[in-house]
Amino acid sequence: MNILALDCSSKKLSYSIVKNDSLIYQYDRVIDRGASFFIIKLEKTLKKLSMQIRDFDLFAIGSGPGSFTGLRISFSIVKAFALVAKKPVFSQNSFFSCAYPFRHREEKIAVIADAKKNLVYAGFFISGKKGLRQKSRLKLMELKDCLEEGKEYLFITYDSHLRKKAKEVKKNIRFYQKDIYPRAKYFIDNNNFDKISCNLEKLKPLYLHSIDCQVRKRK
């Protein structure tokens, strides 16, 4: 199977390519307005690999939560690719890919991002014999409530200022000390394509901020 995976939900432009079930290329770089440069970079990559969009059997995309612009551009691109190649799309929330590399060292993992207005987006994940699974739907919460609910979790974020804020609110909270961004390769590594969609109209991103926010604050 040939797969193109893409995530533009954060400041990192991340895309990976699988050919004949083997990962042959991955690009992960923090780049300003990275989604805007994706087509140019992908064109060069495909030329180097002697591949075309029609060669892919599946497209995988990080659905956010994240940047409005990055998600809008990346979803438009992937939908266009799917129409051209007449192939399905797999969508996975981007927080999953942040938690995924910690699945063998931690049983409970929480991923958060700044949603502004003193709120955070939070995803709580459990790792076990059945692999990494999401405990519940993504939540929009006040930081103090999030830290209390996740007091037994390892916290991960790519918004570095949240680590300082978290320590001020709850000193004994466990927080990974490096920024962890979504990576497209983890959608492929997981190999759990149970959300494959052929209905592109229902394929929608999850925006992070302001009026575009699609998760309501938990009461």
Phi and psi restraints in degrees (value plus and minus 20) as a CYANA .aco file:
   2 ASN   PHI    -126.7   -86.7
   2 ASN   PSI     108.0   148.0
   3 ILE   PHI    -152.6  -112.6
   3 ILE   PSI     117.8   157.8
   4 LEU   PHI    -133.1   -93.1
   4 LEU   PSI     101.1   141.1
   5 ALA   PHI    -134.6   -94.6
   5 ALA   PSI     122.0   162.0
   6 LEU   PHI    -163.9  -123.9
   6 LEU   PSI     119.6   159.6
   7 ASP   PHI    -160.9  -120.9
   7 ASP   PSI     102.6   142.6
   8 CYS   PHI    -147.4  -107.4
   8 CYS   PSI      10.3    50.3
   9 SER   PHI     -99.8   -59.8
   9 SER   PSI     -37.2     2.8
  10 SER   PHI    -146.1  -106.1
  10 SER   PSI    -183.9  -143.9
  11 LYS   PHI     -92.9   -52.9
  11 LYS   PSI     -32.8     7.2
  12 LYS   PHI    -113.5   -73.5
  12 LYS   PSI     107.3   147.3
  13 LEU   PHI    -106.2   -66.2
  13 LEU   PSI     100.3   140.3
  14 SER   PHI    -152.8  -112.8
  14 SER   PSI     103.2   143.2
  15 TYR   PHI    -165.7  -125.7
  15 TYR   PSI     128.1   168.1
  16 SER   PHI    -157.2  -117.2
  16 SER   PSI     133.3   173.3
  17 ILE   PHI    -149.4  -109.4
  17 ILE   PSI     109.4   149.4
  18 VAL   PHI    -130.5   -90.5
  18 VAL   PSI     112.3   152.3
  19 LYS   PHI    -147.4  -107.4
  19 LYS   PSI     105.7   145.7
  20 ASN   PHI      32.3    72.3
  20 ASN   PSI      23.8    63.8
  21 ASP   PHI      49.4    89.4
  21 ASP   PSI      -6.5    33.5
  22 SER   PHI    -141.2  -101.2
  22 SER   PSI     115.2   155.2
  23 LEU   PHI     -90.8   -50.8
  23 LEU   PSI      96.2   136.2
  24 ILE   PHI    -133.0   -93.0
  24 ILE   PSI     -32.4     7.6
  25 TYR   PHI    -177.4  -137.4
  25 TYR   PSI     120.1   160.1
  26 GLN   PHI    -166.9  -126.9
  26 GLN   PSI     120.9   160.9
  27 TYR   PHI    -149.1  -109.1
  27 TYR   PSI     102.9   142.9
  28 ASP   PHI    -160.6  -120.6
  28 ASP   PSI      90.1   130.1
  29 ARG   PHI    -172.4  -132.4
  29 ARG   PSI     115.0   155.0
  30 VAL   PHI     -94.3   -54.3
  30 VAL   PSI      97.5   137.5
  31 ILE   PHI    -165.8  -125.8
  31 ILE   PSI     111.9   151.9
  32 ASP   PHI     -81.8   -41.8
  32 ASP   PSI     107.6   147.6
  33 ARG   PHI      35.0    75.0
  33 ARG   PSI      22.4    62.4
  34 GLY   PHI     -76.0   -36.0
  34 GLY   PSI     -57.3   -17.3
  35 ALA   PHI     -80.5   -40.5
  35 ALA   PSI     -50.8   -10.8
  36 SER   PHI     -88.1   -48.1
  36 SER   PSI     -43.4    -3.4
  37 PHE   PHI    -120.0   -80.0
  37 PHE   PSI     -20.2    19.8
  38 PHE   PHI     -79.6   -39.6
  38 PHE   PSI     -67.9   -27.9
  39 ILE   PHI     -79.7   -39.7
  39 ILE   PSI     -63.0   -23.0
  40 ILE   PHI     -81.9   -41.9
  40 ILE   PSI     -66.0   -26.0
  41 LYS   PHI     -88.7   -48.7
  41 LYS   PSI     -59.9   -19.9
  42 LEU   PHI     -85.7   -45.7
  42 LEU   PSI     -59.5   -19.5
  43 GLU   PHI     -78.0   -38.0
  43 GLU   PSI     -63.2   -23.2
  44 LYS   PHI     -86.6   -46.6
  44 LYS   PSI     -59.0   -19.0
  45 THR   PHI     -84.9   -44.9
  45 THR   PSI     -67.0   -27.0
  46 LEU   PHI     -84.2   -44.2
  46 LEU   PSI     -57.1   -17.1
  47 LYS   PHI     -83.4   -43.4
  47 LYS   PSI     -61.4   -21.4
  48 LYS   PHI     -84.8   -44.8
  48 LYS   PSI     -54.7   -14.7
  49 LEU   PHI    -112.0   -72.0
  49 LEU   PSI     -20.0    20.0
  50 SER   PHI      36.8    76.8
  50 SER   PSI      27.9    67.9
  51 MET   PHI    -146.6  -106.6
  51 MET   PSI     141.2   181.2
  52 GLN   PHI    -150.9  -110.9
  52 GLN   PSI     144.1   184.1
  53 ILE   PHI     -77.7   -37.7
  53 ILE   PSI     -56.9   -16.9
  54 ARG   PHI     -87.7   -47.7
  54 ARG   PSI     -31.5     8.5
  55 ASP   PHI     -98.4   -58.4
  55 ASP   PSI     -34.3     5.7
  56 PHE   PHI    -105.6   -65.6
  56 PHE   PSI     121.8   161.8
  57 ASP   PHI    -115.9   -75.9
  57 ASP   PSI     -38.7     1.3
  58 LEU   PHI    -176.5  -136.5
  58 LEU   PSI     124.2   164.2
  59 PHE   PHI    -137.2   -97.2
  59 PHE   PSI     113.4   153.4
  60 ALA   PHI    -139.0   -99.0
  60 ALA   PSI     116.5   156.5
  61 ILE   PHI    -159.1  -119.1
  61 ILE   PSI     121.6   161.6
  62 GLY   PHI     -99.1   -59.1
  62 GLY   PSI     103.9   143.9
  63 SER   PHI    -111.1   -71.1
  63 SER   PSI     -15.8    24.2
  64 GLY   PHI      76.6   116.6
  64 GLY   PSI    -186.4  -146.4
  65 PRO   PHI     -89.8   -49.8
  65 PRO   PSI     131.7   171.7
  66 GLY   PHI     157.3   197.3
  66 GLY   PSI    -181.5  -141.5
  67 SER   PHI     -76.3   -36.3
  67 SER   PSI     110.7   150.7
  68 PHE   PHI     -79.5   -39.5
  68 PHE   PSI     -69.9   -29.9
  69 THR   PHI     -85.1   -45.1
  69 THR   PSI     -67.4   -27.4
  70 GLY   PHI     -80.7   -40.7
  70 GLY   PSI     -63.5   -23.5
  71 LEU   PHI     -90.4   -50.4
  71 LEU   PSI     -60.7   -20.7
  72 ARG   PHI     -80.9   -40.9
  72 ARG   PSI     -65.5   -25.5
  73 ILE   PHI     -86.4   -46.4
  73 ILE   PSI     -67.8   -27.8
  74 SER   PHI     -85.3   -45.3
  74 SER   PSI     -58.1   -18.1
  75 PHE   PHI     -89.5   -49.5
  75 PHE   PSI     -57.0   -17.0
  76 SER   PHI     -83.1   -43.1
  76 SER   PSI     -61.2   -21.2
  77 ILE   PHI     -85.2   -45.2
  77 ILE   PSI     -69.4   -29.4
  78 VAL   PHI     -84.4   -44.4
  78 VAL   PSI     -58.7   -18.7
  79 LYS   PHI     -83.1   -43.1
  79 LYS   PSI     -59.7   -19.7
  80 ALA   PHI     -84.9   -44.9
  80 ALA   PSI     -63.0   -23.0
  81 PHE   PHI     -79.6   -39.6
  81 PHE   PSI     -64.7   -24.7
  82 ALA   PHI     -82.3   -42.3
  82 ALA   PSI     -57.7   -17.7
  83 LEU   PHI     -88.7   -48.7
  83 LEU   PSI     -62.0   -22.0
  84 VAL   PHI     -85.9   -45.9
  84 VAL   PSI     -66.8   -26.8
  85 ALA   PHI    -103.6   -63.6
  85 ALA   PSI     -33.7     6.3
  86 LYS   PHI      37.4    77.4
  86 LYS   PSI      27.3    67.3
  87 LYS   PHI    -149.8  -109.8
  87 LYS   PSI     138.5   178.5
  88 PRO   PHI     -98.3   -58.3
  88 PRO   PSI     149.7   189.7
  89 VAL   PHI    -144.2  -104.2
  89 VAL   PSI     115.4   155.4
  90 PHE   PHI    -125.4   -85.4
  90 PHE   PSI     107.1   147.1
  91 SER   PHI    -137.2   -97.2
  91 SER   PSI     113.2   153.2
  92 GLN   PHI    -157.9  -117.9
  92 GLN   PSI     118.2   158.2
  93 ASN   PHI     -83.4   -43.4
  93 ASN   PSI     122.6   162.6
  94 SER   PHI     -88.3   -48.3
  94 SER   PSI     -47.2    -7.2
  95 PHE   PHI     -82.3   -42.3
  95 PHE   PSI     -51.6   -11.6
  96 PHE   PHI     -76.8   -36.8
  96 PHE   PSI     -62.1   -22.1
  97 SER   PHI     -91.6   -51.6
  97 SER   PSI     -41.6    -1.6
  98 CYS   PHI     -94.2   -54.2
  98 CYS   PSI     -59.2   -19.2
  99 ALA   PHI     -97.9   -57.9
  99 ALA   PSI     -47.2    -7.2
 100 TYR   PHI     -75.1   -35.1
 100 TYR   PSI     -65.6   -25.6
 101 PRO   PHI     -87.4   -47.4
 101 PRO   PSI     -28.8    11.2
 102 PHE   PHI    -120.3   -80.3
 102 PHE   PSI     -15.4    24.6
 103 ARG   PHI     -84.6   -44.6
 103 ARG   PSI     -46.2    -6.2
 104 HIS   PHI    -111.0   -71.0
 104 HIS   PSI     -31.6     8.4
 105 ARG   PHI    -131.8   -91.8
 105 ARG   PSI     -36.7     3.3
 106 GLU   PHI    -153.3  -113.3
 106 GLU   PSI     120.2   160.2
 107 GLU   PHI    -105.5   -65.5
 107 GLU   PSI     -53.0   -13.0
 108 LYS   PHI    -145.9  -105.9
 108 LYS   PSI     103.3   143.3
 109 ILE   PHI    -152.1  -112.1
 109 ILE   PSI     111.6   151.6
 110 ALA   PHI    -139.3   -99.3
 110 ALA   PSI     111.8   151.8
 111 VAL   PHI    -134.5   -94.5
 111 VAL   PSI     109.0   149.0
 112 ILE   PHI    -151.0  -111.0
 112 ILE   PSI     135.7   175.7
 113 ALA   PHI    -163.9  -123.9
 113 ALA   PSI     131.0   171.0
 114 ASP   PHI     -91.0   -51.0
 114 ASP   PSI     101.9   141.9
 115 ALA   PHI    -124.7   -84.7
 115 ALA   PSI     -10.1    29.9
 116 LYS   PHI      48.0    88.0
 116 LYS   PSI     153.4   193.4
 117 LYS   PHI      33.1    73.1
 117 LYS   PSI      18.9    58.9
 118 ASN   PHI      42.9    82.9
 118 ASN   PSI       6.0    46.0
 119 LEU   PHI    -140.9  -100.9
 119 LEU   PSI     136.4   176.4
 120 VAL   PHI    -149.7  -109.7
 120 VAL   PSI     130.6   170.6
 121 TYR   PHI    -106.0   -66.0
 121 TYR   PSI     118.7   158.7
 122 ALA   PHI    -155.3  -115.3
 122 ALA   PSI     115.9   155.9
 123 GLY   PHI    -145.5  -105.5
 123 GLY   PSI     106.5   146.5
 124 PHE   PHI    -129.0   -89.0
 124 PHE   PSI     108.8   148.8
 125 PHE   PHI    -146.9  -106.9
 125 PHE   PSI     127.0   167.0
 126 ILE   PHI    -140.8  -100.8
 126 ILE   PSI     112.3   152.3
 127 SER   PHI    -130.9   -90.9
 127 SER   PSI     111.5   151.5
 128 GLY   PHI    -176.4  -136.4
 128 GLY   PSI    -178.1  -138.1
 129 LYS   PHI     -82.7   -42.7
 129 LYS   PSI     -49.0    -9.0
 130 LYS   PHI    -109.4   -69.4
 130 LYS   PSI      -9.7    30.3
 131 GLY   PHI      73.5   113.5
 131 GLY   PSI    -185.6  -145.6
 132 LEU   PHI    -105.7   -65.7
 132 LEU   PSI     109.3   149.3
 133 ARG   PHI    -154.6  -114.6
 133 ARG   PSI     132.1   172.1
 134 GLN   PHI    -104.1   -64.1
 134 GLN   PSI     106.5   146.5
 135 LYS   PHI     -87.4   -47.4
 135 LYS   PSI     -60.7   -20.7
 136 SER   PHI    -175.9  -135.9
 136 SER   PSI     157.1   197.1
 137 ARG   PHI     -84.5   -44.5
 137 ARG   PSI     136.5   176.5
 138 LEU   PHI     -78.9   -38.9
 138 LEU   PSI     124.1   164.1
 139 LYS   PHI    -143.3  -103.3
 139 LYS   PSI     127.0   167.0
 140 LEU   PHI    -124.5   -84.5
 140 LEU   PSI      96.4   136.4
 141 MET   PHI    -161.0  -121.0
 141 MET   PSI     141.2   181.2
 142 GLU   PHI     -93.5   -53.5
 142 GLU   PSI     126.8   166.8
 143 LEU   PHI     -77.2   -37.2
 143 LEU   PSI     -64.0   -24.0
 144 LYS   PHI     -82.3   -42.3
 144 LYS   PSI     -58.0   -18.0
 145 ASP   PHI     -89.3   -49.3
 145 ASP   PSI     -57.7   -17.7
 146 CYS   PHI     -84.3   -44.3
 146 CYS   PSI     -64.7   -24.7
 147 LEU   PHI     -86.4   -46.4
 147 LEU   PSI     -55.6   -15.6
 148 GLU   PHI     -88.0   -48.0
 148 GLU   PSI     -64.0   -24.0
 149 GLU   PHI     -85.5   -45.5
 149 GLU   PSI     -52.8   -12.8
 150 GLY   PHI    -123.6   -83.6
 150 GLY   PSI       9.2    49.2
 151 LYS   PHI     -82.8   -42.8
 151 LYS   PSI     -39.6     0.4
 152 GLU   PHI    -119.8   -79.8
 152 GLU   PSI     -13.2    26.8
 153 TYR   PHI    -122.9   -82.9
 153 TYR   PSI     137.6   177.6
 154 LEU   PHI    -108.5   -68.5
 154 LEU   PSI     105.1   145.1
 155 PHE   PHI    -112.9   -72.9
 155 PHE   PSI     122.9   162.9
 156 ILE   PHI    -155.0  -115.0
 156 ILE   PSI     122.7   162.7
 157 THR   PHI    -175.6  -135.6
 157 THR   PSI     142.0   182.0
 158 TYR   PHI    -129.2   -89.2
 158 TYR   PSI     -17.8    22.2
 159 ASP   PHI    -118.4   -78.4
 159 ASP   PSI      72.4   112.4
 160 SER   PHI     -78.3   -38.3
 160 SER   PSI     -51.2   -11.2
 161 HIS   PHI     -85.5   -45.5
 161 HIS   PSI     -40.5    -0.5
 162 LEU   PHI     -89.3   -49.3
 162 LEU   PSI     -46.7    -6.7
 163 ARG   PHI     -84.8   -44.8
 163 ARG   PSI     -63.2   -23.2
 164 LYS   PHI     -85.3   -45.3
 164 LYS   PSI     -64.7   -24.7
 165 LYS   PHI     -80.7   -40.7
 165 LYS   PSI     -61.4   -21.4
 166 ALA   PHI     -83.5   -43.5
 166 ALA   PSI     -61.8   -21.8
 167 LYS   PHI     -85.9   -45.9
 167 LYS   PSI     -51.7   -11.7
 168 GLU   PHI     -90.4   -50.4
 168 GLU   PSI     -51.9   -11.9
 169 VAL   PHI    -104.0   -64.0
 169 VAL   PSI     -61.7   -21.7
 170 LYS   PHI    -163.3  -123.3
 170 LYS   PSI      80.3   120.3
 171 LYS   PHI     -82.6   -42.6
 171 LYS   PSI     -53.0   -13.0
 172 ASN   PHI    -112.6   -72.6
 172 ASN   PSI      -7.2    32.8
 173 ILE   PHI     -90.1   -50.1
 173 ILE   PSI     122.0   162.0
 174 ARG   PHI    -110.4   -70.4
 174 ARG   PSI     103.3   143.3
 175 PHE   PHI    -155.2  -115.2
 175 PHE   PSI     105.5   145.5
 176 TYR   PHI     -86.0   -46.0
 176 TYR   PSI     113.5   153.5
 177 GLN   PHI    -106.1   -66.1
 177 GLN   PSI     -17.5    22.5
 178 LYS   PHI    -138.4   -98.4
 178 LYS   PSI     132.9   172.9
 179 ASP   PHI     -90.5   -50.5
 179 ASP   PSI     109.9   149.9
 180 ILE   PHI    -137.2   -97.2
 180 ILE   PSI      92.7   132.7
 181 TYR   PHI    -117.3   -77.3
 181 TYR   PSI     137.0   177.0
 182 PRO   PHI     -80.9   -40.9
 182 PRO   PSI     122.3   162.3
 183 ARG   PHI    -149.3  -109.3
 183 ARG   PSI     109.6   149.6
 184 ALA   PHI     -82.1   -42.1
 184 ALA   PSI     -51.9   -11.9
 185 LYS   PHI     -81.1   -41.1
 185 LYS   PSI     -46.0    -6.0
 186 TYR   PHI     -94.8   -54.8
 186 TYR   PSI     -40.0     0.0
 187 PHE   PHI     -87.7   -47.7
 187 PHE   PSI     -52.3   -12.3
 188 ILE   PHI    -100.2   -60.2
 188 ILE   PSI     -64.3   -24.3
 189 ASP   PHI     -78.2   -38.2
 189 ASP   PSI     -58.7   -18.7
 190 ASN   PHI     -83.0   -43.0
 190 ASN   PSI     -56.0   -16.0
 191 ASN   PHI      33.3    73.3
 191 ASN   PSI      15.9    55.9
 192 ASN   PHI    -135.1   -95.1
 192 ASN   PSI      53.6    93.6
 193 PHE   PHI    -105.3   -65.3
 193 PHE   PSI      41.8    81.8
 194 ASP   PHI    -114.1   -74.1
 194 ASP   PSI     -17.9    22.1
 195 LYS   PHI    -140.6  -100.6
 195 LYS   PSI      12.8    52.8
 196 ILE   PHI     -87.7   -47.7
 196 ILE   PSI     110.8   150.8
 197 SER   PHI    -143.3  -103.3
 197 SER   PSI     111.9   151.9
 198 CYS   PHI    -121.7   -81.7
 198 CYS   PSI     -28.9    11.1
 199 ASN   PHI    -116.3   -76.3
 199 ASN   PSI      74.7   114.7
 200 LEU   PHI     -88.8   -48.8
 200 LEU   PSI     -41.2    -1.2
 201 GLU   PHI     -88.1   -48.1
 201 GLU   PSI     -47.8    -7.8
 202 LYS   PHI    -109.2   -69.2
 202 LYS   PSI     -24.4    15.6
 203 LEU   PHI    -105.4   -65.4
 203 LEU   PSI      85.0   125.0
 204 LYS   PHI    -151.6  -111.6
 204 LYS   PSI     126.6   166.6
 205 PRO   PHI    -101.5   -61.5
 205 PRO   PSI     149.4   189.4
 206 LEU   PHI    -136.4   -96.4
 206 LEU   PSI      86.0   126.0
 207 TYR   PHI    -100.2   -60.2
 207 TYR   PSI     134.4   174.4
 208 LEU   PHI    -115.7   -75.7
 208 LEU   PSI     -57.0   -17.0
 209 HIS   PHI    -136.9   -96.9
 209 HIS   PSI     140.1   180.1
 210 SER   PHI      28.8    68.8
 210 SER   PSI    -157.6  -117.6
 211 ILE   PHI     -90.1   -50.1
 211 ILE   PSI     -34.3     5.7
 212 ASP   PHI    -104.7   -64.7
 212 ASP   PSI     -29.0    11.0
 213 CYS   PHI     -82.5   -42.5
 213 CYS   PSI     108.4   148.4
 214 GLN   PHI    -128.6   -88.6
 214 GLN   PSI     -10.7    29.3
 215 VAL   PHI    -138.3   -98.3
 215 VAL   PSI     109.2   149.2
 216 ARG   PHI    -105.6   -65.6
 216 ARG   PSI     128.5   168.5
 217 LYS   PHI     -80.2   -40.2
 217 LYS   PSI     114.4   154.4
 218 ARG   PHI     -91.6   -51.6
 218 ARG   PSI     113.0   153.0
